[in-house]
Amino acid sequence: MGGICSRKRDQQVMEVDLRRGGVSRRYCRSGSTKWLGARSLSSKANHCPGGGTCPSLMDLCINKIREDFHKYNSFSNLPRDISQQIFNELVDSHCLTEASLDAFRDCALQDVYLGEYPGMHDGWMDVIASQGSSLLSVDISDSHVTDNGLRLLKDCSNLQALTLNYCDHFSEHGLKYFSGLSNLTSLSIKKSSAVTPDGMRAFSNLINLEKLDLERCSEIRGGFVHLKGLKKLESLNIGCCKCVMDSDMKAISGLINLKELQISNSSITDIGIAYLIGLQKLTTLNVEGCNITAGCLESISALAALACLNLNRCGLFDDGFEKFSGLKSLKRLSLAFNNITDACLVHLKGLTNLEYLNLDSCNIGDEGLANLTGLTLLKSLVLSDTQVGNGGLRYISGLNKLEDLNLSFTSVTDGGLKRLSGLTHLKSLNLDARQITDAGLANLTSLIGLITLDLFGARITDSGTAYLRSFKNLQSLEICGGELTDVGVKNIREIVSLTLLNLSQNCNLTDKTLELISGMTALRSLNVSNSRITNEGLQYLKPLKNLRTLSLESCKVTASEIKKLQSADLPNLISFRPE
């Protein structure tokens, strides 16, 4: 949640990973699996002189080289895995510059992640391309690279993954340099006007392509004829492309190995969906926000391999869902923001393999939940903004494999929470509702496995925080807009497992709160916005070396003081407010 913890009910929910809340592009890393497994050493446990685990010789060497990297003109004589880790460290710590990058020329790096890295432009591409046939993965998202810079990659013949999301300085001519990269298996070019039907001709030679992401590309209508020969393509994302029409679905109908298709918020209708019937290997289909009717549900039900289906915001009613009885493989189903009622849930009774069900903002009441009692494999259930109340929870109480339950903006009160006491596998619970008080929190103390607890808007007081000490495994806690003071934070500080803490809109919190939580060294995200915290209180955050995001909006805190703290004591802090 942000500084004011508002939840915009009209804001579109994109459910690619189906987690609540957005994630910065900075963390949407793409690249080879090997690269992902060898990321920054700075995320490892701190090694203090007074004790702790002894760092490896490799760690010591790389950290020393990183500290003195400005003394070296070249790392090309080092083993590739060492130069790769040094490179990763400099990127993660934002110490890499155009000048220092030259030391990595001809180092045979396999993976170069510079997505959203400040100052990235054509001048960097010569060194990147010098890695030659060793280069496997490149991410230069949100950079100023032009056609000239992309031209340098044409000789990196073994490149497998290329990510150019949010780049707007190259043209369709730059895409032509990709035509010879026949080993590419993954290509992502989100939100680019350079991807035109003519520019997409270059894709026709990428015969080994397995994943293509063109989300938010506004000029791609008619270019899908160039994808017909990509028989290995398994994943295609053209979500949020209003230009995409039914005829484009006809063009890709022959991609029989396609397993994942994202066409959300496009101009596709029932006719376009009908073209997909031949894609019998399709396991994931996202048509959120498309102009479809009950008529297309029969076409969808013919896709027997479907495991994940997103029909959010399609304006659907109860009609047509009787066809879904054949979708026996379905594990994830999203029906949020539709006009369905309890009558629709009758047709979901046979989907016994469901593990995730999203009914957010549907016209669902207590009695409709009786149809869910047989869905014993359910791990995640979203009932926010429905008419569900205490009575409906009796049907949920038997779903003992539930790990994630969202009851925000429902009629559930303190008394109803008693019915949840048997959900011992519950890890995440969202109760952001004004009718939940300290008494309701007391009814949850048996849920000792909770990892995430969201109490936005709940009337939790200092006394109620004492119950939080039962949740020994809690990693994420949000108590926004409550009635907390520094006294209540004394109980919260005992939950040393927390990595995310959001106490915004508790306007009586002072600098004392920061002093109290100074021992919670696992924290990676902290939000104490709309409080009485001042610059003087920032000193207490110095021990929180793992902190990556900090929000102190509407406090008596200045950006300059936070920057001083970041520079001197919080090396991992990459996002803060006020900025």
C-alpha positions, 0 to 999 in steps of 0.5 A: 500500500502507498503512503495514504493506503488508499485502495482504488476500486476502479483501478484495473487488476492485472493478474499475471502473477495474481498477487495483490499490489504492483511490483516495480519493473526494477524487480521484474528481472529476466535472463538466464536461470544461471544468472538469476541464481548468481545475483548480488552478494549483498543480499547475503547475511551480514558478517560482523567482526564479533561473530556470525558466519565466516564469509567464503574466500570468493566473497572476500575477494569479490568484495575487495575488488568491488571496493577498489574497482576504480584501480583496475583498467580491465578484468578480462584476465579473471575467470568469467564467473568472478568477473560476472559477479563483480559486474553484478555487484557494481550494478546492484550497488549503482556504482557502474559508470560508462567509464568503469564499464570499459574494464569489462570489455572482452570478459566473456560475460554471460548476462548483462542486466542493466534494466532501468539503470541510469544513464544507459545509452548507445555508448555502453553497447560496444562493451556489452557486445564485446562479450561476443558469443559468450553473451546469453542474456541482455536486459537494457529496459528503459534505456536510451539505446537507439538503432545504432546501439542495437546494431552492435548486438547482431554478432552476439549469435548465442544470445538467448534472452533479450529485454527492451521494455519501455525503450522509445529511442529505437525504431522499427529499423532497429528490429531488423538487426535481430533477424540473425539472432536465431538462438533467441528463446525469449524476447520482450519489448513492452510498450514500444511504438517501434514494433510495427507490422513491418518491424515484426518481419524480423521475428519470422527468423527467430525459429527457436523463440519460445517466449514473446512479450509485446505488452502495450505495443500500440502498432502491432495490428496485422503483424502476426502473420510473421509469427506463423513459422514460430512453431516453438512459441509457447508464450505470447503476451499482447495484453493491453494492446487495443489495436489487436483484433479478431483477425490477429487471433486467426493469424496465430491460430496455427501456433499449436504449441502455444501454452500461454496467451495474454490478450487482456484489454484488447479489441478481441470479441467472441469471434476472436476467441473462437479461433483459439479452439485449435490451441489444445496445449493452451494452459493459461489464457488471460482475456481480462477486460475484453468485450466478450459475452457468454457466447465465447464461454463455450469456445473457452470450455473446449480448451481442455488443458486450461489450468489458468483462466482470467475473465476479470472485468469482462462484463459477464453474467451467470449465463454460459458458465454451465459449459465450464464443467469440462475444464477439469484441469483448471487450477486458477480462475479469476472472475472479479468485477463481473456481474455474476451471482450465487447462481454462477457458483453452482457451475463451479462445484465440479472444478475440484482441482481449483487452487485459486478463485477470485470473486472480487466485487462480484454479487456473491453472498453467504449462501453462494459459498455453499457451492465451494465446500467441495473445492478442498484443494483451494489455497487462495480465495478472494472475496473482497467487496462482496456481500459475504458476512459472518454466515458465509464463513461457515462454508469456508471453515472446512477448506483447510488447505487455504493459505490466502484469504481476502475478506476486505470490504465485506460484512465480516465482523469480530464474531465471524472470525472465530470460524477461521480458527481451524484454517491452520495452513493460512499464511495470508489474511486480509481484513481491511475493514472498519468493523474489525477490532482488538476482539477480532484479532484475539480470535485469530491467535490460533493461526500461528502460521500466518506470514502476511496480515493486512488490517488496513482500516481495522480499529486496532488499538495498542492493547490489541497489538499484544495478540500479534505476538502469537504470530511468530512467523509473520513477515508482512504486517499492515495496520494502516489507519488504526489507533496505534501509538508508540505504546502499541509498537512495543509489541510489534517490535517483538516480531523480529521475522517481519520484512514488511511493516506498514503503519501509515495513517497512525497519526500519533506515532512519533520518533519513538516508534523508529527507536523501538523498531531499530532492532528489527533488522530483517525489515526490507520495507517500512512505511510510517507515513502520515505520522509525527516522525521528524528528521531527528528520528531517522538516526534510529534507522541506521541498524536496518541494513536490509531496508530497500524501501522507506516511505515517510510521506506527510511527515516532518522529514526531508528528502535531503536527510533521507539521502544522507542516511542512505549514503552513510548507513543504508546501502541497500535503500533504493526507493524512498519517499519523500524523494 
